[in-house]
Amino acid sequence: MAKRYVLFASLPYAYSILRPLQAEIRARGDDVAWYLESTCENLLDDTEVLLANIDDVKSYDPLAIFACGNFIYHFLPGIKVAVFHGYAVGKRGEKGNVLDDHFTIRNWFDLYCTQGPSSTPVFKQLEEKLGFFKCYETGWCKVDPFFTEPTLQNEGKTTILYSPTFSRGITSVEALYDTIHQIAERRDWEWIITFHPKITDHSIINKYQRLAEKFDNVSFERNEGLKTFQRADVMLCDSSSIILEFMLLSKPVVTFKNTNPGPHLIDVNECDAVEPALETALTRPKSLMEAIDTYTLNHEAHRDGNNCSRVLDAVDHFKSNFEGRIKAKPLNLWRKFRLRNKLKYWK
């Protein structure tokens, strides 16, 4: 009998994360369907199955539900699996004993599928301390295609990808607008501008949309993950885990006021330094590229294209060895109350 799984999507970035997992589920001959929160635009194609509401999810009765966001509804059936929406890069500048938000335990999940040395040891410590979930190092399901799909060479003009984060006090989206405008006007570089789904300020969005309308060498579009990364030579960013995703393709990144700069980045603090930094990045200095390789290996240890397979194997192992045998989750009453108000559903 085929196993059933649900992919739980709360924002559009979930598609590029969860679709490789969907492909592995189908390759195993099992069944998979999607549940989309109201905050996630429906971008499913004709081959993908949509569960229209919570009752449909309950009727589908999956073995496991995979979420790349920070929450999942406790009353849904199946093993609740966290597969993450990025890496633990300390984008808020966490230092010392302050843990990255990546490691916040919100008491929703039974199983955490971690990515590599930068994340697994912390989750293992939290697993031992709290006792109500299990951690498996699987690698991140999103990046399987990064290491299995053919590499596309950008044979056109030099292309810069600008993908700022949404976090207040960290995002460069306002600070770099004039700089990008000036460079786009003077240089024949192509620009791809993509925004995180949580950038919702329409005045900012409209400014960048008008920029794309003004210049033929600027496009403002949805980030499609690997397909978008492959088109660019260099990324311009601030402090976001998307930096690391881009560097998995052995491509350099220029950052503006990064909260955790290091030798793997060309980080600048002044707008006037952005253009020279991009020029340097395009030369791919040897020391920079070596630092990128070291940095990315610490975060993503698995590059065999089998991360999704390990995630599904982890679910099977948890089901056989731990389900119903580990400590119960905390009652989570306040968080459950907030979700109740959000969903208007409580069963």
Disulfide bonds with the S-S distance in Angstrom:
none
